[in-house]
Amino acid sequence: MCRLRVDWLVRHVLGLLAVVAGGLVLVIVWYLFQGAKPALESGLPRRFFGDPEWQPGSVRDPQYGLVPMLAGSFLVTVFATALATPLGIAGAVFYQFYVPARVSRWNLRCMELLAGMPAVVLGFWGLMVVVPAISRLEPPGQSLLAAALVLALMILPIIALTSQAALSAVPLSHLQAAAGLGIGRAGMIWNIALPAAKGGIGSGVLLALARAIGETLVVVMLCGNIAQIPGSVFDPIRPVTSTIALEMGYATASHKALLYAGGLILVLVIGLLVGGLSFRRKPNHNTVH
């Protein structure tokens, strides 16, 4: 009887915590919506996609064009994910199938250390190392390329660790059957392991994509912060997150509502990605009651 009471108590406490966690997300979305409500009611969202520039503080001719910043967010996120995905999957394959036993723990710990690296440290390293290197090729250095390279380094461990977990979950019997048929290690990885783990790998890529969209400090330090659609990877950009971080401190009431609207757009985009991630997952019917 005592054990049943403990189980009942634990189940309800965990359920309450789950409801609180989900409720906090809804509270944040509601707060963003309330902050953006004046801009939404005034019809300014139409100008987000119609005005060519972002100059909300101009007295004579205020401009509310959000397209250059949305393009900056999209480009730096896609570029960073495109760089990190093959490297992360390759690192996971190496760890799972090729790494020598004496260095496997060291390899894993390095990835975990990189996953916990503060964004300001990566941004400072990029500012001192990556930006000067790019500037020697094409000034000014702070650019789409600089931000994407360091952002790719930031999300690389997410893809690598989730891909490694997905590969380790592939049934050993499948790999043994492939070996019994005379399939080499490379063929086994390409034809058996990766197809079987593609769901977990895809989930890791989506998580990394969502992480990259919301990153602020690294892109503020490295992107150049010019609201424009870049003509090349060496041009400066200004993502939405950078605009919110740089302008929220001095924004007036109407200006702040526009920034809330930009934040709301980012949350909705991340929500779509998380929804896609949930859709990819198969429901678990093995719950213990």
Buried (B, 14 or more C-beta within 10 A) or exposed (E): EEEEEEEEEEEEEEEEEEEEEEEEEEEEBEEBBEBBBBBBEEEBBEBBEEBEBBBBEEEEEBBBBBBBBBBBBBBBBBBBBEBBBEBBBEBBBBBBBEBEEEEBEEBBEEBEEBBEEEBEEBBBBBBEEBBEEBBEEEEBBBBBBBBBBBBBBBBBBBBBBBBBBBBBEBEEEBBEEBEEEEBEEEEBBEEBBBEBBEBBBBBBBBBBBBBBBBBBBBBBBBBBBBBBBBEEBBBBBBBBBBBBBBBEEEBEEBBBBBBBBBBBBBBEBBEEBBEBBEEEEEEEEEEEE
